[in-house]
Amino acid sequence: MVDNVEIAHSLECLRIPDGMVVRPQDIRGFDPKRIVILASGSQAEPMSSLSRIAVDNHRFVSVDENDSVILSARIIPGNEKAIFRMLDHMFRRRALVYYDNSAGIIHVSGHASQEEQKLLLQLVRPKYFIPIHGEYRQLFRHAALAEQLGAVGSQIFLLESGQPVEFTADGTAHRREPVTAGRVLVDSGSLEEIEEVVIRDRRHLSEDGVVVPIMVINKHTGRMETPPEIVTRGFNPGEDGLMEGAKQIVIQTLDASSEEEKADYGVIKEKIRADLKRYINKQTQKRPLIMPVILEI
């Protein structure tokens, strides 16, 4: 968000009067009624700014009674549980939370409306028109809109991924035979395609290995019943005492967490992952894949 604001400001797409931007570390020195904070994490991503603010775990920002919290984004299907858990934390702090977009007044779409599409087509009046970006049903409606306007001089091409169009020197255009689009990776001895996330994880594992901290937590008290155990695969701890130090990091992270955080295992896992990653990288300059496991009793 900081990079986007700086780029937009340098390009003069965003005009900000001098003295209007406050450094995060200076927020607490201003009257809360005279400041607006833009924070990432509208989908309740673990350890995002908004998620940490909701459980009072942010270095510079906290939510107090009667503060206004506006979730200015649509809830992406599948994220409902995490988002509503985050909003529940806001309500516990007696904040005024606005998140229902049924009236369409909170979220502003980054996509053009039909009237804006019409305006662009009428201004450009292209010879050829190829709608891109979106599912086929959206491409179809965009093409239908262009045809309805009669703003396209020659032909409208409705294409799917891998469908080429050739523009010739005489000014004509026509479709070519489809081609394979995108990367296709397969395992040796198999013809099934491997997803990109699998390749990324394998590369990560091959370079730095994996570290699995295992904790047994009492669901009633939020405390560990036994000292944490740390299992490693493909990771060389090197010096003696590294794993004992890692266990102490896990214990300290859990002890320093609030009761609300302890009740949310997703937050706890992300905190332990972040603290262990920082500790191991500082001690070994390696970045193993860290996968905390919590066993609840």
C-alpha positions in Angstrom: 0.0 0.0 0.0 2.9 2.4 0.8 4.5 1.6 -2.6 1.3 2.2 -4.5 0.6 5.5 -2.8 4.2 6.7 -3.4 4.1 5.7 -7.1 0.7 7.3 -7.6 1.9 10.5 -5.8 5.0 10.7 -7.9 3.0 10.3 -11.1 0.6 13.0 -9.9 -2.3 10.5 -10.1 -2.8 11.1 -6.4 -2.6 14.6 -5.0 -1.9 14.8 -1.3 -1.5 18.2 0.4 1.7 18.7 2.4 1.5 17.6 6.0 -1.5 15.3 5.4 0.4 12.0 5.6 1.3 10.8 9.1 4.1 8.3 9.7 2.8 5.1 11.4 5.0 5.7 14.4 3.5 9.1 14.9 -0.2 8.0 14.9 -0.7 7.9 18.6 0.3 11.5 18.9 -2.7 12.7 16.9 -6.3 13.3 17.9 -8.1 10.1 16.9 -11.0 12.1 15.6 -8.8 13.8 13.0 -7.0 10.9 11.5 -8.0 8.1 9.0 -5.9 4.9 8.8 -5.8 2.9 5.6 -4.9 -0.7 6.5 -4.4 -3.9 4.4 -6.1 -7.2 5.3 -9.7 -6.8 4.1 -9.9 -10.6 3.6 -8.6 -11.3 7.1 -5.3 -12.6 5.8 -3.3 -14.0 8.8 -0.9 -11.5 10.3 -2.2 -8.7 8.0 -2.5 -5.2 9.5 -6.2 -5.4 10.0 -6.1 -8.9 11.6 -3.4 -7.7 14.0 -5.3 -4.5 14.8 -8.4 -6.6 15.6 -6.7 -8.5 18.4 -4.7 -5.5 19.6 -1.4 -6.9 18.3 -0.3 -4.0 16.1 2.7 -1.8 17.0 1.1 1.6 16.1 -2.7 1.1 15.8 -5.4 0.0 18.2 -9.2 0.1 18.0 -11.1 1.8 20.8 -14.8 2.2 21.7 -16.7 4.2 19.0 -13.9 4.1 16.5 -15.3 3.6 13.0 -14.0 0.5 11.0 -15.0 0.3 7.4 -14.3 -2.9 5.4 -14.2 -1.3 2.0 -14.0 -4.6 0.0 -16.3 -7.3 -1.1 -16.0 -10.6 0.9 -14.4 -13.1 -1.4 -16.4 -16.5 -1.1 -14.4 -18.9 1.1 -13.1 -16.1 3.4 -16.3 -15.5 5.3 -15.3 -17.4 8.5 -12.0 -15.6 8.9 -13.4 -12.2 8.1 -16.4 -12.5 10.4 -14.0 -13.7 13.2 -11.9 -10.6 12.7 -15.0 -8.4 12.7 -16.2 -10.1 15.9 -12.9 -8.9 17.6 -13.7 -5.4 16.4 -17.2 -5.5 17.9 -15.8 -6.8 21.2 -13.9 -3.5 21.4 -17.2 -1.6 20.8 -16.1 -0.3 17.5 -18.6 0.9 14.9 -18.1 -1.6 12.1 -19.4 -1.1 8.6 -19.1 -4.1 6.3 -22.4 -4.8 4.6 -22.2 -3.9 1.0 -25.8 -4.7 0.1 -26.4 -1.0 -0.7 -23.3 -0.8 -2.9 -21.9 2.3 -1.2 -18.8 0.9 0.6 -16.9 -1.0 -2.1 -15.9 0.7 -5.3 -15.1 -1.7 -8.1 -11.9 -1.4 -10.1 -13.7 -2.6 -13.2 -15.4 -0.3 -15.7 -19.2 0.0 -15.7 -21.2 -0.5 -18.9 -21.5 3.2 -19.4 -17.8 3.7 -19.1 -17.2 0.8 -21.6 -19.7 2.5 -24.0 -17.9 5.8 -23.7 -14.5 4.3 -24.4 -15.8 2.4 -27.5 -17.4 5.5 -28.9 -14.3 7.5 -28.4 -11.9 5.0 -29.9 -14.3 3.4 -32.5 -11.9 0.6 -33.2 -11.7 -1.4 -36.5 -11.2 -4.6 -34.6 -12.4 -5.3 -31.0 -11.1 -8.2 -28.8 -12.5 -8.1 -25.2 -10.0 -9.5 -22.7 -9.7 -10.1 -19.0 -12.5 -12.1 -17.3 -14.5 -15.3 -17.6 -16.0 -16.2 -21.0 -19.5 -15.0 -19.9 -18.0 -11.5 -19.2 -16.1 -11.4 -22.5 -19.3 -12.4 -24.2 -21.3 -9.5 -22.7 -18.6 -7.0 -23.4 -18.6 -8.1 -27.1 -22.4 -7.9 -27.2 -22.2 -4.4 -25.9 -19.8 -3.4 -28.6 -22.0 -4.9 -31.3 -25.1 -3.2 -29.9 -23.4 0.2 -30.1 -22.2 -0.4 -33.6 -18.9 1.3 -32.7 -16.6 -1.4 -34.2 -15.6 -0.8 -37.8 -14.9 -4.3 -39.0 -15.0 -7.4 -36.7 -15.3 -8.4 -33.1 -13.2 -11.4 -32.0 -14.4 -13.4 -29.0 -11.4 -15.5 -28.0 -10.4 -18.0 -25.4 -6.9 -18.6 -23.9 -4.6 -20.0 -26.6 -6.6 -18.7 -29.6 -4.3 -16.5 -31.8 -5.4 -13.8 -34.2 -3.3 -12.8 -37.1 -3.2 -9.2 -38.5 -1.9 -9.1 -42.0 -0.2 -6.4 -44.0 -3.3 -5.6 -46.1 -5.2 -4.7 -42.9 -7.3 -7.8 -42.5 -7.4 -10.1 -39.5 -8.4 -13.8 -39.0 -8.2 -16.5 -36.4 -5.3 -19.0 -36.4 -5.2 -22.6 -35.1 -5.3 -22.7 -31.2 -2.0 -23.1 -29.4 -1.1 -24.5 -26.0 -1.1 -21.7 -23.5 0.6 -21.5 -20.1 3.2 -23.8 -18.6 2.6 -27.5 -18.2 4.7 -29.3 -15.6 4.4 -33.1 -15.0 6.0 -35.6 -12.7 8.3 -38.2 -14.1 6.2 -41.2 -15.2 3.0 -39.3 -15.0 1.0 -37.1 -17.4 -0.9 -35.2 -14.7 -0.1 -31.6 -14.5 1.5 -30.2 -11.4 0.2 -27.0 -9.8 2.5 -24.0 -9.5 2.2 -24.0 -5.7 3.6 -27.5 -5.6 6.6 -26.5 -7.7 7.2 -23.5 -5.4 7.0 -25.7 -2.3 9.3 -28.3 -3.7 11.9 -25.7 -4.7 11.7 -24.2 -1.2 12.0 -27.6 0.5 15.0 -28.5 -1.7 16.9 -25.4 -0.7 16.2 -25.0 3.0 14.2 -28.0 4.2 11.2 -28.0 6.6 10.8 -27.3 10.3 7.7 -28.5 12.1 7.1 -27.1 15.7 4.5 -29.3 17.4 2.6 -28.0 20.4 0.1 -29.7 22.7 -2.3 -27.0 23.9 -5.1 -27.2 26.5 -8.2 -25.7 24.8 -9.6 -24.6 28.1 -6.5 -22.8 29.5 -4.7 -22.0 26.2 -1.5 -23.2 27.8 0.9 -25.9 26.5 0.7 -29.1 28.4 4.2 -30.3 27.5 7.3 -28.6 26.1 7.1 -28.0 22.3 8.8 -30.6 20.0 10.5 -29.5 16.8 10.9 -31.9 13.9 13.2 -31.1 11.0 13.5 -32.6 7.6 16.2 -31.5 5.1 17.3 -28.8 7.4 20.7 -28.9 9.2 20.5 -27.1 12.5 24.3 -26.8 12.5 25.3 -25.5 15.9 24.2 -27.2 19.1 21.5 -25.3 21.0 19.7 -24.0 17.9 16.7 -26.2 18.4 16.6 -25.5 22.1 16.6 -21.8 21.3 13.8 -22.4 18.8 11.7 -24.2 21.5 12.2 -21.1 23.7 11.0 -18.9 20.9 7.8 -21.0 20.6 7.2 -20.8 24.4 7.8 -17.0 24.5 5.5 -16.3 21.5 2.7 -18.3 23.1 3.2 -16.7 26.5 3.2 -13.2 25.0 0.0 -13.8 23.1 -3.3 -12.4 24.3 -6.2 -14.6 25.3 -8.0 -13.7 22.1 -5.0 -14.7 20.0 -4.7 -18.0 21.9 -8.3 -18.8 21.0 -7.5 -18.3 17.3 -5.1 -21.0 16.3 -4.7 -19.5 12.9 -3.2 -16.3 14.4 -1.0 -18.3 16.8 0.4 -20.4 14.0 1.3 -17.3 12.0 2.9 -15.6 15.0 5.0 -18.7 15.7 5.9 -19.1 12.0 7.0 -15.4 11.8 9.0 -15.5 15.0 10.7 -18.8 14.2 11.5 -17.7 10.7 13.2 -14.5 12.0 15.1 -16.5 14.6 16.3 -19.3 12.3 17.2 -16.8 9.5 19.2 -14.7 12.0 21.1 -17.8 13.3 21.7 -19.7 10.1 20.8 -17.4 7.2 18.4 -20.1 5.9 14.7 -19.9 5.4 13.2 -23.4 5.9 9.5 -24.0 5.4 8.0 -23.7 8.8 4.7 -25.5 9.5 3.4 -25.2 13.1 1.2 -28.0 14.3 -1.2 -27.6 17.2 -2.6 -30.6 19.0 -5.6 -29.7 21.1 -6.6 -31.6 24.2 
